[in-house]
């Protein structure tokens, strides 16, 4: 299970199974945000992102860039796709930052990037996105703009990135459970039968 702890350098250390760790900044955004929707989205991005990292950790390096079926992206390609989508929608769409996305290469490129580097890439992208989301207000949330050919409000962008990240987190769960036989339990010690 992914655990986060602070250190004196104002960095969060994601302690992953097998002694691996990923460092990313979290002190640059506040847990108390002006807009409750932004706070909720950031909380969900953090939770879902941490679940992707745990699932990524169960995949052996030799399987990271392997396509297991036609039209089924490798785990490594899914990380490229997630960072591309988050960057286009949040960093460019809401944050007005310069970003040129090549979506097709997210699925076809096989750069062989190591798992640790993919962990960092996803953590850093999520951190940058959360910083943008923290800083937007009601005007930006109501404003309509074009992202990836779709006309969306800021609210629509936040819904999209949360749903998109969650959708692909489910794909990672499938990889880990079905393909690799991993037993992943995010709710250890919690009674999920409580009404």
Secondary structure, 3 states (H helix, E strand, C coil): CCEEEECCCCEEEEECHHHCEEEEECCCCCCCCCCHHHHHHHHHHHHHHHHHHHHHHCCCHHHCCCCCECCECCHHHHHHHHHHHHHHHHHHHHCCCCCCCCHHHHHHCCCCCCHHHHHHHHHHHHHHHHHHHHCCCHHHHHCEEEECCEEEEHHHHHHHHHHHHHHHHHHHHHHHHHHCCCCCCCCCCCCCCCC
